[in-house]
Amino acid sequence: MSQFVQQLVNGLSLGAIYALIALGYTMVYGILRLINFAHGDVYMVGAFVGYYLGRILNAGAASSSPSVLNFFLVLGGSMGACALLGWVLERSAYRPLRKAPRLNALITAIGISLLLENLGQLIFGADPKDFPTLVERTSLSVGIVTFSNIQLIVIVTAIVLMLGLQYIVHRTKMGTAMRAVSFSHDASGLMGINIHRVISFTFVLGSALAAAAGILVGLYNPKIDPLMGIMPGLKAFVAAVLGGIGNIPGAIVGGLIMGVAETLTIGYLSSTYRDAITFVILVAVLLFRPTGLFGTTARAKV
């Protein structure tokens, strides 16, 4: 029983990271009906921005001991940098294809993904790098469960960001515009909503959350490399599909399920199958519930 609870805690901390990445997929799809396959590489860029910001702050060195302040500075800087990257990608690559067939935008997303991966290897180097120590790692015990302060920081930070996203979507004017545009571009435009600005904001928001996931991964598993976004990006996409692509609460639940499933697979079967379980879940969802856990089937009039 103790092992199961321990794996559950590990899975929730990992799943929270997947959920943050999945939110970017599901928001962009909800607005544009586009699978942004470059999103996992934005997460990679966020991790490397955090890496260099951490080095600038001299985190982990004797002259500057790790602190929560360093963590928040790196987190904010990385989210800001990736928010700008998301805006640039939307403005330069996706907006010109707004009226083009969806296949064009999908191919462009794959091209941007490959571009970011290769630029990452060219600029950052292909060798894995040790993420700076932003917070000293300590262990905490509650009953039969032992977890690290890093896991607690990951879960709490993810919850705060998810609650912030829910507030933006449901309590702000921009969030109302986002929900309107997700229903109909034409009707939203007739109501005076600036559709281009809403779409840009969606990319900015999703990219910032991906950057936050990159920083949390750097804390949780301090090895980063330019190709680190490929598999987590695919897993986050599966999480979005599992929850119901386009549904924000569904992406959160899907990410948590993916994280728990992966850690249980490692704990009870073998680490060899940690990636395979992702695609087993994807096939099962497509076979038995293609709309996902929270998705609904929309009727189209012919």
C-alpha positions as CSV (number, residue, x, y, z in Angstrom):
1,M,0.0,0.0,0.0
2,S,2.8,2.4,0.9
3,Q,4.5,1.8,-2.5
4,F,1.2,2.5,-4.3
5,V,0.7,5.8,-2.5
6,Q,4.3,6.7,-3.1
7,Q,3.9,6.1,-6.8
8,L,0.7,8.0,-6.8
9,V,2.5,11.1,-5.4
10,N,5.3,10.7,-7.9
11,G,2.7,10.4,-10.7
12,L,0.8,13.5,-9.6
13,S,3.9,15.7,-9.7
14,L,4.9,14.3,-13.1
15,G,1.3,14.6,-14.3
16,A,1.1,18.3,-13.3
17,I,3.9,19.0,-15.7
18,Y,2.2,17.1,-18.5
19,A,-1.0,19.0,-17.7
20,L,0.7,22.4,-18.1
21,I,2.0,21.4,-21.6
22,A,-1.3,19.9,-22.6
23,L,-3.1,23.1,-21.8
24,G,-1.2,24.8,-24.6
25,Y,-2.3,22.1,-27.1
26,T,-5.9,22.2,-26.0
27,M,-6.2,26.1,-26.0
28,V,-4.8,26.5,-29.5
29,Y,-6.9,23.7,-30.8
30,G,-10.0,25.2,-29.2
31,I,-9.4,28.5,-30.9
32,L,-7.9,27.5,-34.3
33,R,-8.7,23.7,-34.6
34,L,-4.9,23.3,-35.0
35,I,-2.6,20.8,-33.4
36,N,0.5,22.9,-32.7
37,F,3.2,20.2,-32.8
38,A,5.9,22.9,-32.1
39,H,4.5,23.3,-28.6
40,G,6.8,20.7,-27.1
41,D,9.8,22.5,-28.4
42,V,8.6,25.8,-26.9
43,Y,8.7,23.9,-23.6
44,M,12.3,22.9,-24.4
45,V,13.2,26.6,-25.1
46,G,11.6,27.5,-21.8
47,A,13.9,25.0,-20.0
48,F,17.0,26.5,-21.7
49,V,16.0,30.0,-20.9
50,G,15.7,29.0,-17.3
51,Y,19.1,27.3,-17.5
52,Y,20.9,30.4,-18.7
53,L,18.9,32.7,-16.3
54,G,19.9,30.4,-13.4
55,R,23.5,30.6,-14.4
56,I,23.3,34.4,-14.6
57,L,21.9,34.4,-11.1
58,N,24.8,32.2,-10.1
59,A,22.3,29.8,-8.6
60,G,23.9,27.0,-6.7
61,A,27.3,28.7,-6.4
62,A,28.9,29.4,-3.0
63,S,28.4,33.1,-3.5
64,S,24.7,32.8,-4.0
65,S,22.9,30.1,-2.2
66,P,19.8,28.6,-3.8
67,S,16.5,30.2,-2.8
68,V,12.8,30.3,-3.7
69,L,13.4,33.9,-4.9
70,N,15.8,32.5,-7.6
71,F,13.1,30.0,-8.6
72,F,10.5,32.7,-9.1
73,L,12.9,35.0,-11.0
74,V,13.8,32.2,-13.3
75,L,10.2,31.1,-13.7
76,G,9.0,34.6,-14.5
77,G,11.8,35.3,-16.9
78,S,11.3,32.0,-18.8
79,M,7.6,32.4,-19.0
80,G,8.1,35.9,-20.4
81,A,10.6,34.8,-23.0
82,C,8.5,32.0,-24.2
83,A,5.4,34.2,-24.3
84,L,7.3,36.4,-26.7
85,L,8.4,33.4,-28.7
86,G,4.7,32.2,-28.9
87,W,3.7,35.6,-30.2
88,V,6.4,35.7,-32.8
89,L,5.6,32.2,-34.0
90,E,1.9,33.0,-34.3
91,R,2.5,36.3,-36.0
92,S,5.1,35.1,-38.5
93,A,4.2,31.5,-39.2
94,Y,0.5,30.8,-38.4
95,R,-1.3,34.1,-39.1
96,P,-0.3,34.2,-42.8
97,L,-1.9,30.7,-43.1
98,R,-5.2,31.7,-41.4
99,K,-7.2,31.3,-44.6
100,A,-5.3,28.4,-46.0
101,P,-6.3,24.7,-45.6
102,R,-5.6,23.3,-42.2
103,L,-3.1,20.8,-43.6
104,N,-0.9,23.8,-44.5
105,A,-0.8,25.0,-40.9
106,L,-0.2,21.5,-39.6
107,I,2.8,21.0,-41.9
108,T,4.0,24.4,-40.8
109,A,3.8,23.4,-37.2
110,I,5.9,20.3,-37.8
111,G,8.4,22.4,-39.7
112,I,8.7,24.9,-36.8
113,S,9.1,22.0,-34.4
114,L,12.1,20.6,-36.5
115,L,13.5,24.2,-36.8
116,L,13.4,24.7,-33.1
117,E,15.0,21.3,-32.4
118,N,17.9,21.9,-34.8
119,L,18.4,25.5,-33.8
120,G,18.5,24.3,-30.2
121,Q,21.3,21.8,-31.0
122,L,23.1,24.5,-32.9
123,I,22.8,27.2,-30.3
124,F,22.7,25.2,-27.0
125,G,24.8,22.2,-28.1
126,A,23.6,18.6,-28.4
127,D,25.0,17.4,-25.0
128,P,22.7,17.3,-22.0
129,K,23.2,20.0,-19.5
130,D,22.7,20.1,-15.7
131,F,20.0,22.5,-14.7
132,P,21.1,25.0,-12.0
133,T,20.1,24.3,-8.5
134,L,17.4,26.9,-7.8
135,V,16.1,25.3,-4.6
136,E,17.9,22.9,-2.2
137,R,16.4,19.5,-2.4
138,T,15.1,18.1,1.0
139,S,12.9,15.2,1.9
140,L,9.6,15.4,3.7
141,S,7.6,12.5,5.3
142,V,3.9,12.4,6.0
143,G,2.8,9.1,7.4
144,I,3.8,6.3,5.0
145,V,4.7,8.7,2.2
146,T,8.0,10.3,1.6
147,F,8.3,13.1,-1.0
148,S,10.7,15.9,-1.8
149,N,10.2,19.6,-1.5
150,I,10.7,19.8,-5.2
151,Q,7.6,17.6,-5.8
152,L,5.7,19.9,-3.5
153,I,6.9,23.0,-5.4
154,V,6.0,21.4,-8.7
155,I,2.4,20.5,-7.6
156,V,1.7,23.8,-5.9
157,T,3.1,25.9,-8.8
158,A,1.1,23.9,-11.3
159,I,-2.1,24.3,-9.3
160,V,-1.5,28.1,-9.0
161,L,-0.9,28.4,-12.7
162,M,-4.0,26.3,-13.5
163,L,-6.2,28.4,-11.2
164,G,-4.8,31.5,-12.8
165,L,-5.7,30.2,-16.2
166,Q,-9.2,29.3,-15.1
167,Y,-9.5,32.9,-13.7
168,I,-8.3,34.4,-17.0
169,V,-10.7,32.2,-19.1
170,H,-13.8,32.7,-17.0
171,R,-13.4,36.0,-15.2
172,T,-11.7,38.4,-17.7
173,K,-12.8,40.2,-20.8
174,M,-10.1,38.5,-22.8
175,G,-11.2,35.1,-21.5
176,T,-14.7,35.8,-22.6
177,A,-13.4,36.7,-26.0
178,M,-11.4,33.5,-26.1
179,R,-14.5,31.4,-25.4
180,A,-16.5,33.3,-28.0
181,V,-13.8,32.8,-30.7
182,S,-13.7,29.1,-29.9
183,F,-17.4,28.8,-30.8
184,S,-17.3,30.9,-34.0
185,H,-14.8,33.2,-35.6
186,D,-17.4,34.8,-37.8
187,A,-19.9,35.6,-35.1
188,S,-17.1,36.9,-32.8
189,G,-15.8,39.2,-35.5
190,L,-19.4,40.6,-36.1
191,M,-19.6,41.3,-32.3
192,G,-16.5,43.5,-32.5
193,I,-13.9,41.0,-31.1
194,N,-10.4,41.4,-32.5
195,I,-9.9,37.7,-33.5
196,H,-6.2,38.2,-34.4
197,R,-5.5,39.6,-30.9
198,V,-7.3,36.8,-29.2
199,I,-5.5,34.1,-31.1
200,S,-2.1,35.8,-30.4
201,F,-3.0,36.0,-26.7
202,T,-3.9,32.3,-26.7
203,F,-0.4,31.4,-28.1
204,V,1.2,33.7,-25.6
205,L,-0.6,32.1,-22.7
206,G,0.0,28.5,-23.9
207,S,3.7,29.2,-24.5
208,A,4.1,30.8,-21.0
209,L,2.6,27.7,-19.4
210,A,4.9,25.4,-21.5
211,A,7.9,27.5,-20.2
212,A,6.7,27.0,-16.6
213,A,6.6,23.2,-17.3
214,G,10.2,23.4,-18.6
215,I,11.4,25.1,-15.4
216,L,9.5,22.5,-13.2
217,V,11.1,19.7,-15.2
218,G,14.5,21.3,-14.7
219,L,13.9,21.2,-10.9
220,Y,12.4,17.7,-11.0
221,N,14.8,16.0,-13.3
222,P,17.8,18.3,-13.7
223,K,19.0,17.1,-17.2
224,I,18.0,19.1,-20.2
225,D,18.8,18.8,-23.9
226,P,17.5,20.3,-27.2
227,L,15.4,17.2,-28.0
228,M,13.8,17.0,-24.6
229,G,10.5,18.4,-25.9
230,I,9.7,15.5,-28.3
231,M,8.5,12.8,-25.9
232,P,6.9,15.0,-23.3
233,G,5.2,16.9,-26.1
234,L,3.7,13.7,-27.5
235,K,2.6,12.6,-24.0
236,A,1.0,16.0,-23.4
237,F,-0.8,15.8,-26.7
238,V,-2.1,12.4,-25.7
239,A,-3.2,13.9,-22.4
240,A,-5.1,16.6,-24.2
241,V,-6.8,13.9,-26.4
242,L,-7.6,11.8,-23.4
243,G,-9.3,14.7,-21.6
244,G,-11.0,15.9,-24.7
245,I,-9.0,18.1,-27.0
246,G,-10.2,21.7,-26.7
247,N,-11.4,21.2,-23.1
248,I,-9.2,22.9,-20.4
249,P,-10.3,20.9,-17.4
250,G,-10.0,17.8,-19.6
251,A,-6.4,18.6,-20.4
252,I,-5.6,18.9,-16.7
253,V,-7.2,15.6,-15.8
254,G,-5.6,13.9,-18.8
255,G,-2.2,15.2,-17.8
256,L,-2.6,13.8,-14.2
257,I,-3.8,10.5,-15.5
258,M,-0.8,10.2,-17.9
259,G,1.6,11.0,-15.1
260,V,0.1,8.5,-12.7
261,A,-0.1,5.8,-15.4
262,E,3.6,6.3,-16.3
263,T,4.8,6.1,-12.7
264,L,2.7,3.1,-11.9
265,T,4.0,1.4,-15.0
266,I,7.6,2.1,-13.9
267,G,6.9,1.0,-10.3
268,Y,5.0,-2.3,-11.1
269,L,6.2,-3.3,-14.5
270,S,9.4,-1.9,-15.9
271,S,10.8,1.5,-16.9
272,T,11.1,0.0,-20.4
273,Y,7.3,0.5,-20.9
274,R,7.1,4.0,-19.6
275,D,6.7,5.5,-23.1
276,A,4.7,2.6,-24.5
277,I,1.9,3.2,-22.0
278,T,1.3,6.6,-23.6
279,F,0.4,5.1,-27.0
280,V,-1.6,2.3,-25.4
281,I,-3.8,5.0,-23.8
282,L,-4.0,6.9,-27.1
283,V,-5.1,3.8,-29.0
284,A,-7.7,3.0,-26.3
285,V,-9.1,6.5,-26.4
286,L,-9.4,6.6,-30.1
287,L,-11.1,3.2,-30.1
288,F,-13.5,3.5,-27.3
289,R,-14.0,7.3,-26.7
290,P,-12.6,9.4,-29.5
291,T,-14.0,12.6,-28.0
292,G,-12.1,12.1,-24.8
293,L,-13.3,12.0,-21.2
294,F,-14.8,15.5,-21.2
295,G,-15.3,15.9,-24.9
296,T,-18.7,16.1,-26.6
297,T,-19.8,15.2,-30.1
298,A,-20.9,18.1,-32.1
299,R,-23.5,17.7,-34.8
300,A,-22.8,19.3,-38.1
301,K,-25.7,20.4,-40.4
302,V,-25.2,19.4,-44.1
